Each structure stands twice: as C-alpha cells, then as structure tokens.
Amino acid sequence: MSDKQLRQDVIDELDFEPSIDAADIGVTCENGVITLSGHVPSYTQKVAAERAAWRVKGVKAIAQEIQVRFAAAKKTNDDEIAQRALNILAWSSPSPHDAVHVKVQDGWVTLTGEVRWNYQREAAEASVRRLSGVLGVTNAIALTPAAIPADVEERIRNALRRQAEIEAARIRVVVDDGGTVSIEGDVDNWEERRAVERAAWSTPGVRMVEDHLRIS
C-alpha cells in the first residue's frame, strides 16, 4: 500500500469515528509511519484518534503530536481536577482505597502509588482521562505483584496458544527473575500486538512487559 493511500485510509477512519471531531486533525504518512497533528477539544479525543489510526491496516508506527485545546471558558483549575480525579478513583476504580495518588500541574495529571495488577493501573488511567480539563495523563503507578511463579513463561505461552488471532509459534517469550517479560517476534497488525501484550499482562507475577514485536 502506498503512503498516499494509507494516509487517506487513516483520514477516513478518523472521520468515521463518532467520538472524534477530526476537523482540526492533520495526518501525514511516510514509510508506513503516521504523524497525527493539529488539536482536539479533549484528552479523550486525543486518545481516541490514536486508537483509530492504529486500527488501519498497514500502519507501522504513530507519532502523536495532537494538542488538547480548551476554550478559555472551559479551563478547569488544577485543584478542581485533582478533587474530581480522587472522587472518580474512589467511586469506580478497582484499586484499593488510597492506593493511587494524584498530582495535577497545568492540567496534566500524574498518577503514582502501587497496585497488584496491571488492569487496576489501566483502569485508574482510563477513569481520570475522561475528566474535563485534563490535558494529559502520566501513569506512574507501580506494580507490586505476588511472588513470581516458576511457570510464568509457560502460562504466557499457553495463553497465546488459546487465542485464535495469535500465531503463537511466531512469538518468543523471555521472563527474568524480577518479573519482566520480553516479547519478540512478528505480528500482522496492531490488534494482534495488543492481544499478545494482554496475554502477558494477564499472567500472575508479571511486573513489566517489554514489547519488541514487529508489525509485518
């Protein structure tokens, strides 16, 4: 596929996605690498635009340069954002109470603390990034899993074999003593890459996943 066609496919996907106002989003393409530029009215739309671009077949990488711009009347003070973040984490997050800490500076939210599972870390970020006034989120929540099981590598391999969209024989998995999982190999698209990551993160004892997969 030519860069020109791939660029048009990404533009069409952004226009098709109902949660995005794509009027002010620019798209360029070079050797399969998509650059998203321009601005959107919320951080949620910025994240949605990147996900929409990844859905397009042929995209190898994305440079995310979209800015979040609020109307002056919609600007929210940092202390208000922080309080809303604490409230939504208390109401909807699966993390233990007081496990996640919030810092807000100029609309940018930083999450810290410790949880046992990656889905708790992802859920906390997903809850906060939907808040109005948020320009971006840095997820610095650490994982403190239980002791690393001796068969963690085999569990990941079995999980890969169970998923129809993954050709497990093309994936190499290495687990070190500290719970860091390195995944290497080739996948066909971004969704398959995400499926491999999810399989690794869903295994008990995994502290970090290093994704070295290539989209072929």
C-alpha positions, 0 to 999 in steps of 0.5 A: 500500500502506498503512503498516499493511500494509507494516509487517506485510509487513516483520514477516513477512519478518523472521520468515521469515528463518532467520538472524534471531531477530526476537523482540526486533525492533520495526518501525514504518512511516510514509510508506513509511519503516521504523524497525527497533528493539529488539536482536539477539544479533549484528552479523550479525543486525543486518545481516541484518534490514536486508537483509530489510526492504529486500527488501519491496516498497514500502519507501522508506527504513530507519532502523536503530536495532537494538542488538547485545546480548551476554550478559555471558558472551559479551563478547569483549575488544577485543584478542581481536577485533582478533587474530581480525579480522587472522587472518580478513583474512589467511586469506580476504580478497582484499586484499593482505597488510597492506593493511587495518588494524584498530582495535577500541574497545568492540567496534566495529571500524574498518577503514582502509588502501587497496585497488584495488577496491571488492569487496576493501573489501566483502569485508574488511567482510563477513569481520570482521562475522561475528566474535563480539563485534563490535558494529559495523563502520566501513569506512574503507578507501580506494580507490586505483584505476588511472588513470581511463579516458576511457570510464568513463561509457560502460562504466557505461552499457553495463553497465546496458544488459546487465542485464535488471532495469535500465531503463537509459534511466531512469538518468543517469550523471555521472563527474568527473575524480577518479573519482566517479560520480553516479547519478540517476534512478528505480528500482522497488525496492531490488534494482534500486538495488543492481544499478545501484550494482554496475554502477558499482562494477564499472567500472575507475577508479571511486573513489566512487559517489554514489547519488541514485536514487529508489525509485518 
